[in-house]
Amino acid sequence: MSRDSRIVLAATLELTDAQLEQLADLVAERLRPAPPERSPWLDTAGAADYLAAKPGRIHDLVALGKLTPRRDGRRLLFARRDLDAYLEASA
């Protein structure tokens, strides 16, 4: 056989409707793009959404010392783990 030779195989596969559906689900799962990685950091609006609060409440929690933001210039950034810790402590 030369290097450019190809072998072609043909096969018939019989599947029930349930098996075909299961196969389609497996293929769709493998083709589904991976979800984008979430940043561990949220700005004030993101932190407010995360805590189901208003941005003003986030500023109040910072003023009370209950949340400690990091700064990127004038922008406040909150670590998700710190927001989770706040929720756990306030439960």
C-alpha positions as a Markdown table, in Angstrom:
| # | Residue | x | y | z |
|---|---|---|---|---|
| 1 | Met | 0.0 | 0.0 | 0.0 |
| 2 | Ser | 1.3 | 3.4 | -0.8 |
| 3 | Arg | 1.2 | 6.2 | 1.7 |
| 4 | Asp | -1.9 | 7.9 | 0.1 |
| 5 | Ser | -4.0 | 4.7 | 0.1 |
| 6 | Arg | -7.1 | 4.9 | 2.2 |
| 7 | Ile | -9.3 | 2.2 | 3.6 |
| 8 | Val | -13.0 | 2.8 | 3.6 |
| 9 | Leu | -15.2 | 0.8 | 5.9 |
| 10 | Ala | -19.0 | 0.9 | 5.7 |
| 11 | Ala | -21.2 | -0.4 | 8.5 |
| 12 | Thr | -24.9 | -0.3 | 9.4 |
| 13 | Leu | -26.0 | 0.4 | 12.9 |
| 14 | Glu | -29.5 | -0.2 | 14.0 |
| 15 | Leu | -30.7 | 1.7 | 17.0 |
| 16 | Thr | -34.0 | 2.1 | 18.8 |
| 17 | Asp | -35.5 | 5.5 | 19.1 |
| 18 | Ala | -34.4 | 5.6 | 22.8 |
| 19 | Gln | -30.8 | 4.6 | 21.9 |
| 20 | Leu | -30.7 | 7.2 | 19.1 |
| 21 | Glu | -31.9 | 9.9 | 21.5 |
| 22 | Gln | -29.3 | 8.8 | 24.1 |
| 23 | Leu | -26.5 | 8.9 | 21.5 |
| 24 | Ala | -27.7 | 12.3 | 20.3 |
| 25 | Asp | -27.6 | 13.6 | 23.9 |
| 26 | Leu | -24.1 | 12.3 | 24.4 |
| 27 | Val | -22.9 | 13.9 | 21.2 |
| 28 | Ala | -24.6 | 17.2 | 22.1 |
| 29 | Glu | -22.9 | 17.2 | 25.5 |
| 30 | Arg | -19.5 | 16.7 | 24.0 |
| 31 | Leu | -20.1 | 19.4 | 21.4 |
| 32 | Arg | -21.4 | 22.0 | 23.9 |
| 33 | Pro | -18.8 | 24.7 | 24.5 |
| 34 | Ala | -17.4 | 24.9 | 28.0 |
| 35 | Pro | -18.9 | 27.7 | 30.1 |
| 36 | Pro | -16.6 | 30.7 | 30.4 |
| 37 | Glu | -14.6 | 30.8 | 33.6 |
| 38 | Arg | -16.0 | 33.2 | 36.1 |
| 39 | Ser | -13.7 | 35.8 | 37.6 |
| 40 | Pro | -13.3 | 35.6 | 41.3 |
| 41 | Trp | -13.7 | 39.4 | 41.4 |
| 42 | Leu | -16.8 | 41.5 | 41.2 |
| 43 | Asp | -17.2 | 45.2 | 40.9 |
| 44 | Thr | -19.8 | 47.0 | 43.1 |
| 45 | Ala | -22.7 | 46.3 | 40.7 |
| 46 | Gly | -21.7 | 42.7 | 40.4 |
| 47 | Ala | -21.3 | 42.3 | 44.2 |
| 48 | Ala | -24.8 | 43.9 | 44.6 |
| 49 | Asp | -26.3 | 41.4 | 42.1 |
| 50 | Tyr | -24.5 | 38.5 | 43.9 |
| 51 | Leu | -25.9 | 39.5 | 47.2 |
| 52 | Ala | -29.3 | 40.5 | 45.8 |
| 53 | Ala | -28.9 | 44.0 | 47.2 |
| 54 | Lys | -28.5 | 47.5 | 45.9 |
| 55 | Pro | -25.1 | 49.1 | 45.2 |
| 56 | Gly | -25.8 | 51.5 | 48.1 |
| 57 | Arg | -26.0 | 48.5 | 50.5 |
| 58 | Ile | -22.6 | 47.3 | 49.3 |
| 59 | His | -21.1 | 50.8 | 50.1 |
| 60 | Asp | -22.8 | 50.7 | 53.5 |
| 61 | Leu | -21.3 | 47.2 | 54.3 |
| 62 | Val | -17.9 | 48.6 | 53.3 |
| 63 | Ala | -18.4 | 51.6 | 55.6 |
| 64 | Leu | -19.4 | 49.3 | 58.4 |
| 65 | Gly | -16.3 | 47.2 | 57.9 |
| 66 | Lys | -18.3 | 44.1 | 57.1 |
| 67 | Leu | -16.8 | 43.9 | 53.5 |
| 68 | Thr | -13.3 | 44.7 | 52.6 |
| 69 | Pro | -12.9 | 45.6 | 48.9 |
| 70 | Arg | -9.7 | 45.7 | 46.9 |
| 71 | Arg | -9.1 | 48.7 | 44.8 |
| 72 | Asp | -8.3 | 49.1 | 41.1 |
| 73 | Gly | -7.9 | 52.8 | 40.9 |
| 74 | Arg | -11.2 | 54.2 | 42.0 |
| 75 | Arg | -13.1 | 51.0 | 41.3 |
| 76 | Leu | -13.9 | 48.7 | 44.3 |
| 77 | Leu | -13.5 | 45.0 | 43.7 |
| 78 | Phe | -14.9 | 42.2 | 45.9 |
| 79 | Ala | -13.8 | 38.6 | 46.1 |
| 80 | Arg | -16.7 | 36.2 | 45.7 |
| 81 | Arg | -15.2 | 34.2 | 48.6 |
| 82 | Asp | -15.5 | 37.3 | 50.8 |
| 83 | Leu | -19.1 | 37.8 | 49.8 |
| 84 | Asp | -19.8 | 34.2 | 50.6 |
| 85 | Ala | -18.1 | 34.5 | 54.0 |
| 86 | Tyr | -20.2 | 37.6 | 54.7 |
| 87 | Leu | -23.4 | 35.6 | 53.9 |
| 88 | Glu | -22.3 | 32.7 | 56.0 |
| 89 | Ala | -21.4 | 34.9 | 59.0 |
| 90 | Ser | -24.8 | 36.8 | 58.8 |
| 91 | Ala | -26.9 | 33.6 | 58.6 |
